[in-house]
Amino acid sequence: MTLFCLGSINLDHFYEVPQIPQPGETLLAKAHRTGLGGKGANQSVAAAQAGADVVHIGAVGADGAWAKARMAELGVRTTYISEVAAPTAHALITVDKAGENAIVVFPGANMHQSLTQLKTALLTAKRGDMLLLQNETNLALEAATLAGSLGLTVLYAAAPFEAAATKALLPLTNLLILNAVEMAQLTEATGLSPESLAPETIIITEGSKGGRAITQAGETRFPAFPVKARDTTGAGDTFTGYLAAALLEGQPLESALRLAAAASALKVTKKGTADAIPARAEVEAFLKAQP
Ligand code: RIB
């Protein structure tokens, strides 16, 4: 079984700041680092670190060979990452003392995905494979439509939230993942409660409070694991990638959520995004150590 991920690939610039800047405020950063990021790349890396076979579909610029190489090092298949005539995307990430962040993304090459490449990649999929999408690339709607016609399960992390894109993708989505803020935005945009939305399964993450899973059987809560936060950036992506990998393995939703929550908690203890996503063995050891 394979997870196909149509997703963003960014160069993340991290700035450690005393607090997230206010409008009109200039701050001096205490540290600056760079690394591989992008919600799509992070999710692919998380699923690969969880042990899944992951094919990433994406685009970088002429300046992006390093990103493709790093994704391959982290276990992702990169055949369908192409070089396009736009700069590799980058993100400016401010992280405060509590590990909270604020992010601005320049989407660059992520918005220049090729439809031919997308079709070529998805036509290699087999029944039982999954497609994972977010809102940081073009062609998400085309990908979900094709995946549906091929019988793939479509997972969609509706971030960064964009009302029109999300509304269009909902009828094509089997499993929707979003955080509590995005869920509130979606409720406002559609006027519908989570129970009335099209996807069979909706996962609403609530940071250190865990989250909720809404299925046809009703709503259940899942817990978070308490950790000391150093950097929450990419925690949601880690959760999503691990969840997808566990579901692809055939795990029941409850245990898949537990694995995803543990991976996400461990990520929060480390600085960075794709490079800081924990490996499966580390996550399993963390779970074993829980009371
Ligand atoms: O979710 C975290 C990610 O959001 C970062 O890696 C950044 O690139 C943005 O896409």
Boltz pocket constraint, residues with backbone or C-beta under 6 A from the ligand:
constraints:
  - pocket:
      binder: B
      contacts: [[A, 8], [A, 10], [A, 11], [A, 12], [A, 36], [A, 37], [A, 38], [A, 39], [A, 42], [A, 90], [A, 91], [A, 103], [A, 105], [A, 136], [A, 233], [A, 234], [A, 235], [A, 236], [A, 237], [A, 273], [A, 274]]
      max_distance: 6.0
